[in-house]
Amino acid sequence: MLEVMITSGTSFDGYDIIEYGPYQFSQEILSSNFLKELGSSMADIVTDRSSVYHEKLDGAMNEAIKSFKDMVSKTKYNAVIGFQTNVVDYSANITSVVASGTLVSIVKEYQSEFKKSDFIRNEVYVHNYYDKLVPRAVKIVLASEGSGTKISAWFNNYNMDDIKAIKADIEFVNIYGDVTTLTGVDFVFDKPNLSLIKSDYTECKLPEKYIKMISASKVYIVKYVTSRGVFSCGDDPIDIDLSPAKFKALKMKKGLDAVENYKSDGLVWTCNCGHVNEGGAEECIICGRKQDEMKKNISFNYEPMVAEMQEKEFVIEIKDVLMKYIKDIDSNLRMQLLEIMESGIQYEKTRGNMKDTVIEKVENLFLGL
């Protein structure tokens, strides 16, 4: 029989309440006139007779609690909140101890891995991609609990294939720009038929102290396995040109597989997934994104404006560039941009050149950072 937990409060430390049940009670009947005898003489409090009454009352209390727990254990609930016991004097000289509370179901509170003192984790986006219908690596996850390093990879599975395993070489770049490569890493999948597949963790030779230093990764697929056979990619992947900040912002706005902003010259158009489609194609043949939907979602192209700002020397000149473009900028951003300019102009009077700081704030505003 599972132990029933009880509390007079409304929660249990380390547990989550997943279901609330009914308010219930149980009672233990005492002998006639018990409560009256117990309170009949204040002098009895300091006599041996008082301890007899206390023992009897404590026994009744414990029996009431045990009876209540037994009752709860026969239900689907495993805990009680708002628990209390009371001595009730009924008519006809009947006294009882009543136990009551609200029945609940509880489970162990999820313990985030980040709360473990020896746990290290880093998630990095993959900075290259294959421009065809093969599994596309989008994220690498590295983790350690103090006993070696493990690695997992996430892939977009556009074909919804039952991908069982992928062998790949993983190239890491750290914050110093140094490159480390893991060759022939085998990723295995428990749930292979999803659009986003996440591999099981597998051991890797990367030092634990290196995990937090990694800033980017590239994945070169050697081969992958489905129920139809073993396949190779054949082509070389395409590198991504976006800065880490822009790359992160793009994925937050357009999806985990996004690697490019939509653009079109009338003859061809580039999808957010990076595939170049013929101008007449209504949707991307790789990811299925609709061209019309991407057109509708296009906002102001800030990059030419920022490039022009870079040519200026002072914030007052940068503001002039902004005013040249401002009528085309989304109205909800205009006031924030003007505030950035005014603040930059004021700081520049006392702190020196603020050009780089102001341009960075402008870019972050458009990136949503």
N, C-alpha and C positions, 0 to 999 in steps of 0.2 A: 504494500500500500504506500503510495507516495505521501510524503509529508506535506500537510496543509500549513501554509504560512499565514500568520495573522498579524495585523498591526492596527493600532488605534488611529493611525494617520491615514493619509490618502494615497500613499505610494510606498514602494519597496526600493531601497537603494540597490542599484545594479540590475533592476528588472523593469520590463515594460509591461503595462497592462494592455492586453489585446482584446479583451471582451469584458463587459460589465454584466453581471447577473442580477438576480433578485435580492432584496433585503430579507434576511432570514433570522430566526431566533430559536433557541432551545432553553429548557429550564430544568432545574433540579429542585424537587419539593423537599422542604425541611419539616421538622416536627411541628406540631401545633404550638403556638405561643412562643416559638423560638426567638423571634425578633423582640417581642415584648420582654422576655426574660433577659435577653442580652442587654437591653437598655433600661432595665428596671432599677438599677442602683449604680450611681457613679462611683461608689466606693469599691464596687467589684472590679474596676479597671486595674487596681493595684493588688488584687488578691489572686490566689491560685485558681479561683473559680473563673476569673476572666480568661485565663489561658485556655481553659476547656472550651469556652464559647468561641474563642478565636480559632482554635484548631478545627472545631466543627464547621465554622464558617469557611475557613480556608479549604477544607476538604470538599465542601459543597461547591465552592468556586472552581476548584480544579476539576471536579466531576462535570460541572456545567461546560467548562472549556473543552474537556475531552469529548463530551457528548456532541458538542457543536462541531468539532473537527471530524468526528466520525460521520456526522450527517453530511458535511461538505464533501468528504472523500467519496461518498456514493453518488455525487453529481459529476458533471463534466468540468467543474471549476476546481482550482487548486490553491486558492488564496482568499483572504478576507480582509477588507479595508473597513475603517470606521468601527473596529471591534470594541465592544464594551460589555461589562457585566454590572448588573444591578440586583440588589436585594429588594424584593417586592413583597409587601404584606397584603395578602388578599383578605377577603371577608371569611368568616367562619374559622378564624384563627389559623389560616393556612399561609405559610411563608415559603417563598422559593427564590432561588438564584437564577436570574435570566441572563443568558449570553446572546448577543445579537451583532449583526454586521452585514455588510454588502459583499456578496460573492463575486469574485473576479477570476479571470484567467490571466496568468502572467507567464512571461518567457524571459530568459536571460537577456539583458540589454546588450545590443551589439557593441562589441569592443573594437573600436577603430584601431587598425594596425598602427596608425600614427601615434597612438598613445603608448606603444611599447618603446621603452627606452633604447632597445638595441635594434629597432626596425628602421631600415633605410629604404626609401622608394623614390624613383624618378621616372616620369613619363615624358618621352620626347617624340615630337612629330617626325615622320619620315620625310626627308627632303629630296626624294626622287620618286618617279612613278613610271609605270608601263602604259603606253598609249594603245592598249588593246584589252580584249576581254580575258584577262588573266587575273588571278588574285592580286589585289593592289595593297601593299603594306601602307598603313596610315599612322601607326603608332607603335612604339617600342616601350615596354614597361620593364624596368629593372628593379629588383628588390632583394633585400638581405635581412635576415633576423639574427645576424651574428655567427652564422654557420655556413658561410659560402654564399655566392651570388647566384640568383636565378633570373631568367629572362622569359618574357612572354611577348608575342607579337599579335597585333590586330590587323586584319585584312578585310578590305571590301571585297565581297564575293558577288560580283555583278550577275554572273550566270546562275547563281543559287545552286552551284554544284555541291555534291557531297564530298567536299575536300577533306581528305583524311589526314594528310601530312604535307608539309612544305619544307624543303631543304633550301637554306639561303645563307649567303655571306652577309654579315652585318658590319657596316663601317660606322664608327663613332668618332665624333669630333668633340673635344673638350673645350673648356673655356679659354685655354691657351692657344687653341687652334691645332693642337696635336691630334693625329689620327691613329686610331686603334681598330683593327679588323678581326672579327671572329669568323672563321671559315666553317662551312658545313654544319651550321646549326639546324637541328631537326625540330620543327614545331608540329605538335600533334593536337588534333581538335576533337572535343567531345560532342559538340553540336555543329556539324559541318554544313548544314543546309540553310543557314541564316544569311542575310545580306551583309551582316558584319560578324565575322568569325573571330573569336579570341582563343589563342592557343593556351594549352596547359603551360605551367611554368616548367622550364627545363634548366638543368645546371649549366653554368657557363664559367669560363676561366677569368672573367673580369674581376679585378681586385675590388673589394668592398669599398675602400676609400675613394675609388674612382667614380662610383655611381653618381654622386651629387655633382661632379664636375662636368658631366656630359651635357652638351648643349644642343646637339643635333645628331641625326643618324641617317644612313642610307641603307636600303635593302636591295640586294641583288639575288633574285630568285634563281636557284640552280635547276630545280625541278619540283613538281608537285604531283600528288597522287589523288585520283578519284576512282570511283568504281569502274570507270571506263578505261582506266589505264594510267600510265606514268607519262607526264608531259614536261617539256622544257619550254622556256620562254622564247629563246632564239634571239630576240632583239635586245639592244641595250636600253636601259631606262633613261628617262629624260630628267635632268637636274632642274630644281626649282630655283628661280632667281629672286624671289621675294625675300625681304629681310625677315628675321625671326618675329619681330613685332607685327609686321603686315601679314605674315603667314598665319600667325595665331589668330589675328583679328578676322582674316578671311574665313578660316575654319569655323569660328564662332558664329559668323553671319550666314555662311553658305553651306555648312555641313563638313563632316570629318574628312570626306574625300576631296574637298575643294583644294585646288592648287593654282588656279588662275582666275582673274577677273574676266567676266564676259566681255568680248569685243567682236566687232564685225566690220568687214570692209565691203559688204554686199555680195562678194563672191564666196567667201567662207566665213564661218563664225567659230570662235573658240568658246567652248563650254567651261563652266566652273571646274569641271573635272579635268580640264586640260586638253581634251580631244578636239581636234579641228574638224568641223563638219562642213559639208557643202552648203552653200547659201540657201538652197531651197529646202533643206531638211528642217522639219518642224520640231524634231527632238533629237537629242544626242544619241548616237547609236551605241555609246558605251554605257552611260549612266541613266539615260531616259529623261533627263531634264528638258523641259519645254523651252524653246527659244523665246516664245512670246512672254512667258513668265519671267525670264531673266531680263528681257527688255523692260518690262514694267517695273522691275525692282531696281533698275539702275538709278543711282542718285548722282549727285554732282561729282564729276571727275576732278578731284582736287590736285592731282599730281602735276599737271602743267602749271597751276597756280603756285604750288610749293616750289617748283623748279625756278619760276620767275622770282619768287621771294628770296631764294638762295643767292641770286645775283645782286641783291641790295646789301647795304652796309648797316643801316640803322632801322629801328622799329618803325619810325615815322614813315620811312619809305616802304616798308613791308605793309603797313596799313594802307598806303595808296594802292598797292597791288590788290589787296583784299577788296577795296572799294570798286575796283575795276570788274571783279567777278561776283560781287555780293548779290546782285539781282538773280543770279542763277543758282545760288546756294539755298538749300532747304531752310525755310523760315525758322524752324526750331533751333537751327545752329547759328543763325546770324548774330543774335544778341551775345551768345557765348564767345563768338569770335571777336566781336567788338570789345568785349570785356578783357579778353586776352591782350588785345592791342593796347588798350588804354593802360592796363596794368604794366605792360612792358615798357611803354613810353615813360611812365612815372619812375619805374625802377631804373631805367637807363640814365635818368638825370643824376642819380646818386650812386649807382653801383657799376656804371660802365656799360659796355656793349651787351645787349640782351638778345641779339639776333637769333643765336642758336637755340636759346631757351624758348623763345616765342614760336619759332618754326616747329620745334618739337611738340609744343602744346597744341599747335594747329593740327599737325599730323595725328596726334593721339586722339584728338576730338573726332576726326573723320574715321579713325580706325575703331572708335568705340572703346578706347583704353583709358 
